[in-house]
Amino acid sequence: MTRRVFRCYLGTGGKDVIDGWYEAQEERLQAKFDTRMRFLRQQPRASWVRPYFDTLGGACAGLGEMRFEYKNVQYRVIGFASGEMEYTWLFVALEKGGKFVPRDTCTMAQQRKAEVMADRGRAHGCEFD
């Protein structure tokens, strides 16, 4: 079975923004994140559905979110399918009252997606757990 590849957006100075966020979190939150990543990596893309994943619309059209909750906080890791067996993670946000925090999450993620699509060097392979 071919393994799904995850890529992560590289921000200023080539810094992996997803890994930067991840490393700043406590161990138990990292474990929740890792569990979701492992689950998604093992599933066919067609099986990525709620509660683990959702496809976004509106200003976030063309993006999806990995979903998990920790200590009553709803975390959303935003990304897009960048290849048949590849998914690129772009941004980490929170969801409160059905809205993203920060409010410009979709705009930021769409900008990052455009950068990665124009230059694959703006993302790299990333592993968690």
C-alpha positions as CSV (number, residue, x, y, z in Angstrom):
1,M,0.0,0.0,0.0
2,T,1.3,3.4,-1.0
3,R,1.7,5.8,2.0
4,R,0.2,9.2,1.9
5,V,2.7,12.0,2.0
6,F,2.1,15.1,4.2
7,R,3.8,18.4,3.4
8,C,4.0,21.5,5.5
9,Y,4.1,25.1,4.5
10,L,7.5,26.9,4.9
11,G,7.2,30.5,6.1
12,T,9.7,33.2,6.4
13,G,13.3,32.0,6.4
14,G,12.1,28.5,5.4
15,K,10.6,27.8,8.8
16,D,8.0,25.0,9.0
17,V,4.9,26.9,10.4
18,I,3.1,23.7,11.3
19,D,6.0,22.2,13.1
20,G,6.7,25.5,14.9
21,W,3.1,25.5,16.2
22,Y,3.3,21.8,17.1
23,E,6.6,22.2,19.1
24,A,5.0,25.0,21.1
25,Q,2.2,22.8,22.3
26,E,2.0,20.6,25.4
27,E,2.6,16.9,25.0
28,R,-1.0,15.8,25.3
29,L,-2.1,18.2,22.6
30,Q,0.7,16.9,20.4
31,A,-0.6,13.4,21.0
32,K,-4.1,14.3,19.9
33,F,-2.6,15.9,16.8
34,D,-0.4,12.9,16.1
35,T,-3.4,10.5,16.4
36,R,-5.4,12.5,13.9
37,M,-2.5,12.6,11.4
38,R,-1.9,8.8,11.7
39,F,-5.6,8.2,11.1
40,L,-5.8,10.4,8.0
41,R,-2.5,9.0,6.6
42,Q,-4.0,5.5,6.8
43,Q,-7.4,6.3,5.2
44,P,-8.2,6.7,1.5
45,R,-8.9,10.4,0.8
46,A,-12.6,9.6,0.2
47,S,-12.9,8.5,3.8
48,W,-11.7,11.8,5.2
49,V,-15.0,13.0,6.7
50,R,-16.3,14.4,10.0
51,P,-15.5,14.3,12.8
52,Y,-11.9,14.0,11.8
53,F,-11.9,16.1,8.6
54,D,-14.1,18.5,6.7
55,T,-14.0,20.0,3.3
56,L,-14.4,23.8,3.4
57,G,-16.4,26.2,1.3
58,G,-16.9,29.9,0.9
59,A,-13.7,31.9,1.3
60,C,-12.0,28.6,2.1
61,A,-13.1,26.8,-1.0
62,G,-10.5,24.3,-2.2
63,L,-9.3,23.8,1.3
64,G,-10.0,21.2,4.1
65,E,-9.5,21.1,7.8
66,M,-8.2,18.4,10.1
67,R,-10.4,18.7,13.2
68,F,-9.7,17.8,16.8
69,E,-10.6,19.1,20.3
70,Y,-8.4,19.4,23.3
71,K,-9.4,20.9,26.7
72,N,-12.7,22.2,25.1
73,V,-10.8,24.1,22.4
74,Q,-11.6,23.2,18.8
75,Y,-8.4,23.0,16.7
76,R,-8.4,23.2,12.9
77,V,-5.4,22.4,10.7
78,I,-6.0,23.8,7.3
79,G,-4.6,22.4,4.1
80,F,-5.2,21.2,0.5
81,A,-4.7,18.1,-1.7
82,S,-1.5,18.9,-3.4
83,G,-1.3,15.6,-5.2
84,E,-3.0,12.3,-5.6
85,M,-1.4,10.8,-2.4
86,E,-0.2,14.1,-1.0
87,Y,-1.7,16.7,1.3
88,T,-0.1,20.0,2.3
89,W,-0.9,21.6,5.7
90,L,-0.9,25.4,5.6
91,F,-2.2,26.9,8.8
92,V,-3.5,26.1,12.3
93,A,-6.5,27.9,13.6
94,L,-9.1,27.6,16.3
95,E,-12.9,27.5,15.8
96,K,-15.1,29.4,18.2
97,G,-18.8,29.8,17.7
98,G,-18.6,28.4,14.1
99,K,-15.9,30.9,13.1
100,F,-12.2,30.7,12.7
101,V,-9.8,32.4,15.0
102,P,-7.9,34.3,13.6
103,R,-10.7,35.7,11.4
104,D,-8.4,35.9,8.4
105,T,-7.6,32.2,8.5
106,C,-9.1,31.5,5.0
107,T,-7.3,34.5,3.4
108,M,-4.0,33.4,4.9
109,A,-4.5,29.7,4.0
110,Q,-5.5,30.7,0.4
111,Q,-2.4,32.9,0.0
112,R,-0.2,30.1,1.3
113,K,-1.8,27.6,-1.0
114,A,-1.1,29.9,-4.0
115,E,2.5,30.2,-2.9
116,V,2.9,26.4,-2.7
117,M,1.2,25.9,-6.1
118,A,3.5,28.4,-7.7
119,D,6.6,27.1,-6.0
120,R,6.7,23.6,-4.5
121,G,9.8,24.7,-2.5
122,R,7.4,26.7,-0.2
123,A,6.5,23.3,1.5
124,H,8.4,20.2,2.5
125,G,7.7,16.7,3.7
126,C,6.7,16.7,7.3
127,E,6.3,13.9,9.8
128,F,4.6,13.9,13.2
129,D,4.5,11.5,16.1
